[in-house]
């Protein structure tokens, strides 16, 4: 339902003829390269997953992990977040590892991905502060001294950070918190515990390396698609980082596989770089559509290969 509403809202604000013209004139060699980068990121995710499973004493195979990851992503297009459960269930069938333990490893990797997203976002905001501030000021028709505004905003963020930490520790000590506060505290504590558990691995730096490779591939997906369209081919690395962050947030929203949310938020992010909504929507359609097609094809093949693996086990 969310996806449908967002898609209707997006296409109400663009020029469909211009979008269709962009799609026809796109250079799909760059789109294919971006799809390969996306596929490689999913393979490395399976390799990294194996690292998380090893300390529990189970023998996990990379190929079955990759099959499960791809099927899981495919399922997410039908039911948001259900793909993670399916992924663990399939890994249980092929490698005989308890589902509850697999769910724990997936939670840990997702926690770390959230933390990396936060880190990249903070770095991107401060590295492109003037651009973002100018965009906001223009949108609100406000003017002012950018240097003083920067100091004020930094000061406010610092104060809010200190207050947030104080409130967190104060609530953590209380025993009679409302249920919603307890759930929020559990989530935050889970984030911290999940992050710390990574450094208990036998090869934590290898885990960090694989994480870097995954996010580099994500970045390349955003960057390579720029070259598929004449109107975005001039955009640089800074625009690709911003697009990556916006796209990540869009996928987190509970819409099937980012449908609608991706097409809504990514064009808004590209407005920062002077890209109009129609061209931004063309970019979003090509980027999201190519990755979705790659996932569907690979996910379908992976499901067949999992079936063959199960037959071998029963033989």
Secondary structure as a PSIPRED ss2 file (coil, helix, strand):
# PSIPRED VFORMAT (PSIPRED V4.0)

   1 X C   1.000  0.000  0.000
   2 X H   0.000  1.000  0.000
   3 X H   0.000  1.000  0.000
   4 X H   0.000  1.000  0.000
   5 X H   0.000  1.000  0.000
   6 X H   0.000  1.000  0.000
   7 X H   0.000  1.000  0.000
   8 X H   0.000  1.000  0.000
   9 X H   0.000  1.000  0.000
  10 X H   0.000  1.000  0.000
  11 X H   0.000  1.000  0.000
  12 X H   0.000  1.000  0.000
  13 X C   1.000  0.000  0.000
  14 X C   1.000  0.000  0.000
  15 X C   1.000  0.000  0.000
  16 X H   0.000  1.000  0.000
  17 X H   0.000  1.000  0.000
  18 X H   0.000  1.000  0.000
  19 X H   0.000  1.000  0.000
  20 X H   0.000  1.000  0.000
  21 X H   0.000  1.000  0.000
  22 X H   0.000  1.000  0.000
  23 X H   0.000  1.000  0.000
  24 X H   0.000  1.000  0.000
  25 X H   0.000  1.000  0.000
  26 X C   1.000  0.000  0.000
  27 X C   1.000  0.000  0.000
  28 X H   0.000  1.000  0.000
  29 X H   0.000  1.000  0.000
  30 X H   0.000  1.000  0.000
  31 X H   0.000  1.000  0.000
  32 X H   0.000  1.000  0.000
  33 X H   0.000  1.000  0.000
  34 X H   0.000  1.000  0.000
  35 X H   0.000  1.000  0.000
  36 X H   0.000  1.000  0.000
  37 X H   0.000  1.000  0.000
  38 X H   0.000  1.000  0.000
  39 X H   0.000  1.000  0.000
  40 X H   0.000  1.000  0.000
  41 X H   0.000  1.000  0.000
  42 X H   0.000  1.000  0.000
  43 X H   0.000  1.000  0.000
  44 X H   0.000  1.000  0.000
  45 X H   0.000  1.000  0.000
  46 X H   0.000  1.000  0.000
  47 X H   0.000  1.000  0.000
  48 X H   0.000  1.000  0.000
  49 X H   0.000  1.000  0.000
  50 X H   0.000  1.000  0.000
  51 X H   0.000  1.000  0.000
  52 X H   0.000  1.000  0.000
  53 X H   0.000  1.000  0.000
  54 X H   0.000  1.000  0.000
  55 X C   1.000  0.000  0.000
  56 X C   1.000  0.000  0.000
  57 X C   1.000  0.000  0.000
  58 X C   1.000  0.000  0.000
  59 X C   1.000  0.000  0.000
  60 X C   1.000  0.000  0.000
  61 X C   1.000  0.000  0.000
  62 X H   0.000  1.000  0.000
  63 X H   0.000  1.000  0.000
  64 X H   0.000  1.000  0.000
  65 X H   0.000  1.000  0.000
  66 X H   0.000  1.000  0.000
  67 X H   0.000  1.000  0.000
  68 X H   0.000  1.000  0.000
  69 X H   0.000  1.000  0.000
  70 X H   0.000  1.000  0.000
  71 X H   0.000  1.000  0.000
  72 X H   0.000  1.000  0.000
  73 X H   0.000  1.000  0.000
  74 X H   0.000  1.000  0.000
  75 X H   0.000  1.000  0.000
  76 X H   0.000  1.000  0.000
  77 X C   1.000  0.000  0.000
  78 X C   1.000  0.000  0.000
  79 X C   1.000  0.000  0.000
  80 X C   1.000  0.000  0.000
  81 X C   1.000  0.000  0.000
  82 X H   0.000  1.000  0.000
  83 X H   0.000  1.000  0.000
  84 X H   0.000  1.000  0.000
  85 X H   0.000  1.000  0.000
  86 X H   0.000  1.000  0.000
  87 X H   0.000  1.000  0.000
  88 X H   0.000  1.000  0.000
  89 X H   0.000  1.000  0.000
  90 X H   0.000  1.000  0.000
  91 X H   0.000  1.000  0.000
  92 X H   0.000  1.000  0.000
  93 X H   0.000  1.000  0.000
  94 X H   0.000  1.000  0.000
  95 X H   0.000  1.000  0.000
  96 X C   1.000  0.000  0.000
  97 X C   1.000  0.000  0.000
  98 X C   1.000  0.000  0.000
  99 X H   0.000  1.000  0.000
 100 X H   0.000  1.000  0.000
 101 X H   0.000  1.000  0.000
 102 X H   0.000  1.000  0.000
 103 X H   0.000  1.000  0.000
 104 X H   0.000  1.000  0.000
 105 X H   0.000  1.000  0.000
 106 X H   0.000  1.000  0.000
 107 X H   0.000  1.000  0.000
 108 X H   0.000  1.000  0.000
 109 X H   0.000  1.000  0.000
 110 X H   0.000  1.000  0.000
 111 X H   0.000  1.000  0.000
 112 X H   0.000  1.000  0.000
 113 X H   0.000  1.000  0.000
 114 X H   0.000  1.000  0.000
 115 X H   0.000  1.000  0.000
 116 X H   0.000  1.000  0.000
 117 X H   0.000  1.000  0.000
 118 X H   0.000  1.000  0.000
 119 X H   0.000  1.000  0.000
 120 X H   0.000  1.000  0.000
 121 X H   0.000  1.000  0.000
 122 X H   0.000  1.000  0.000
 123 X H   0.000  1.000  0.000
 124 X H   0.000  1.000  0.000
 125 X H   0.000  1.000  0.000
 126 X H   0.000  1.000  0.000
 127 X H   0.000  1.000  0.000
 128 X C   1.000  0.000  0.000
 129 X H   0.000  1.000  0.000
 130 X H   0.000  1.000  0.000
 131 X H   0.000  1.000  0.000
 132 X H   0.000  1.000  0.000
 133 X H   0.000  1.000  0.000
 134 X H   0.000  1.000  0.000
 135 X H   0.000  1.000  0.000
 136 X H   0.000  1.000  0.000
 137 X H   0.000  1.000  0.000
 138 X H   0.000  1.000  0.000
 139 X H   0.000  1.000  0.000
 140 X H   0.000  1.000  0.000
 141 X C   1.000  0.000  0.000
 142 X C   1.000  0.000  0.000
 143 X C   1.000  0.000  0.000
 144 X C   1.000  0.000  0.000
 145 X C   1.000  0.000  0.000
 146 X H   0.000  1.000  0.000
 147 X H   0.000  1.000  0.000
 148 X H   0.000  1.000  0.000
 149 X H   0.000  1.000  0.000
 150 X H   0.000  1.000  0.000
 151 X H   0.000  1.000  0.000
 152 X H   0.000  1.000  0.000
 153 X H   0.000  1.000  0.000
 154 X H   0.000  1.000  0.000
 155 X H   0.000  1.000  0.000
 156 X H   0.000  1.000  0.000
 157 X H   0.000  1.000  0.000
 158 X H   0.000  1.000  0.000
 159 X H   0.000  1.000  0.000
 160 X H   0.000  1.000  0.000
 161 X H   0.000  1.000  0.000
 162 X H   0.000  1.000  0.000
 163 X H   0.000  1.000  0.000
 164 X H   0.000  1.000  0.000
 165 X H   0.000  1.000  0.000
 166 X H   0.000  1.000  0.000
 167 X H   0.000  1.000  0.000
 168 X H   0.000  1.000  0.000
 169 X H   0.000  1.000  0.000
 170 X H   0.000  1.000  0.000
 171 X H   0.000  1.000  0.000
 172 X H   0.000  1.000  0.000
 173 X H   0.000  1.000  0.000
 174 X C   1.000  0.000  0.000
 175 X C   1.000  0.000  0.000
 176 X C   1.000  0.000  0.000
 177 X C   1.000  0.000  0.000
 178 X C   1.000  0.000  0.000
 179 X H   0.000  1.000  0.000
 180 X H   0.000  1.000  0.000
 181 X H   0.000  1.000  0.000
 182 X H   0.000  1.000  0.000
 183 X H   0.000  1.000  0.000
 184 X H   0.000  1.000  0.000
 185 X H   0.000  1.000  0.000
 186 X H   0.000  1.000  0.000
 187 X H   0.000  1.000  0.000
 188 X H   0.000  1.000  0.000
 189 X H   0.000  1.000  0.000
 190 X H   0.000  1.000  0.000
 191 X H   0.000  1.000  0.000
 192 X H   0.000  1.000  0.000
 193 X H   0.000  1.000  0.000
 194 X H   0.000  1.000  0.000
 195 X H   0.000  1.000  0.000
 196 X H   0.000  1.000  0.000
 197 X H   0.000  1.000  0.000
 198 X H   0.000  1.000  0.000
 199 X C   1.000  0.000  0.000
 200 X C   1.000  0.000  0.000
 201 X C   1.000  0.000  0.000
 202 X C   1.000  0.000  0.000
 203 X C   1.000  0.000  0.000
 204 X H   0.000  1.000  0.000
 205 X H   0.000  1.000  0.000
 206 X H   0.000  1.000  0.000
 207 X H   0.000  1.000  0.000
 208 X H   0.000  1.000  0.000
 209 X H   0.000  1.000  0.000
 210 X H   0.000  1.000  0.000
 211 X H   0.000  1.000  0.000
 212 X H   0.000  1.000  0.000
 213 X H   0.000  1.000  0.000
 214 X H   0.000  1.000  0.000
 215 X H   0.000  1.000  0.000
 216 X H   0.000  1.000  0.000
 217 X H   0.000  1.000  0.000
 218 X H   0.000  1.000  0.000
 219 X H   0.000  1.000  0.000
 220 X H   0.000  1.000  0.000
 221 X H   0.000  1.000  0.000
 222 X H   0.000  1.000  0.000
 223 X H   0.000  1.000  0.000
 224 X H   0.000  1.000  0.000
 225 X H   0.000  1.000  0.000
 226 X H   0.000  1.000  0.000
 227 X C   1.000  0.000  0.000
 228 X C   1.000  0.000  0.000
 229 X C   1.000  0.000  0.000
 230 X C   1.000  0.000  0.000
 231 X C   1.000  0.000  0.000
 232 X C   1.000  0.000  0.000
 233 X C   1.000  0.000  0.000
 234 X C   1.000  0.000  0.000
 235 X C   1.000  0.000  0.000
 236 X C   1.000  0.000  0.000
 237 X H   0.000  1.000  0.000
 238 X H   0.000  1.000  0.000
 239 X H   0.000  1.000  0.000
 240 X H   0.000  1.000  0.000
 241 X H   0.000  1.000  0.000
 242 X H   0.000  1.000  0.000
 243 X H   0.000  1.000  0.000
 244 X H   0.000  1.000  0.000
 245 X H   0.000  1.000  0.000
 246 X H   0.000  1.000  0.000
 247 X H   0.000  1.000  0.000
 248 X H   0.000  1.000  0.000
 249 X H   0.000  1.000  0.000
 250 X H   0.000  1.000  0.000
 251 X H   0.000  1.000  0.000
 252 X H   0.000  1.000  0.000
 253 X C   1.000  0.000  0.000
 254 X C   1.000  0.000  0.000
 255 X C   1.000  0.000  0.000
 256 X H   0.000  1.000  0.000
 257 X H   0.000  1.000  0.000
 258 X H   0.000  1.000  0.000
 259 X C   1.000  0.000  0.000
 260 X C   1.000  0.000  0.000
 261 X H   0.000  1.000  0.000
 262 X H   0.000  1.000  0.000
 263 X H   0.000  1.000  0.000
 264 X H   0.000  1.000  0.000
 265 X H   0.000  1.000  0.000
 266 X H   0.000  1.000  0.000
 267 X H   0.000  1.000  0.000
 268 X H   0.000  1.000  0.000
 269 X H   0.000  1.000  0.000
 270 X H   0.000  1.000  0.000
 271 X H   0.000  1.000  0.000
 272 X H   0.000  1.000  0.000
 273 X H   0.000  1.000  0.000
 274 X C   1.000  0.000  0.000
 275 X C   1.000  0.000  0.000
 276 X C   1.000  0.000  0.000
 277 X H   0.000  1.000  0.000
 278 X H   0.000  1.000  0.000
 279 X H   0.000  1.000  0.000
 280 X H   0.000  1.000  0.000
 281 X H   0.000  1.000  0.000
 282 X H   0.000  1.000  0.000
 283 X H   0.000  1.000  0.000
 284 X H   0.000  1.000  0.000
 285 X H   0.000  1.000  0.000
 286 X H   0.000  1.000  0.000
 287 X H   0.000  1.000  0.000
 288 X H   0.000  1.000  0.000
 289 X H   0.000  1.000  0.000
 290 X H   0.000  1.000  0.000
 291 X H   0.000  1.000  0.000
 292 X H   0.000  1.000  0.000
 293 X H   0.000  1.000  0.000
 294 X H   0.000  1.000  0.000
 295 X H   0.000  1.000  0.000
 296 X H   0.000  1.000  0.000
 297 X H   0.000  1.000  0.000
 298 X H   0.000  1.000  0.000
 299 X H   0.000  1.000  0.000
 300 X H   0.000  1.000  0.000
 301 X H   0.000  1.000  0.000
 302 X H   0.000  1.000  0.000
 303 X H   0.000  1.000  0.000
 304 X H   0.000  1.000  0.000
 305 X H   0.000  1.000  0.000
 306 X H   0.000  1.000  0.000
 307 X H   0.000  1.000  0.000
 308 X H   0.000  1.000  0.000
 309 X H   0.000  1.000  0.000
 310 X H   0.000  1.000  0.000
 311 X H   0.000  1.000  0.000
 312 X H   0.000  1.000  0.000
 313 X H   0.000  1.000  0.000
 314 X H   0.000  1.000  0.000
 315 X C   1.000  0.000  0.000
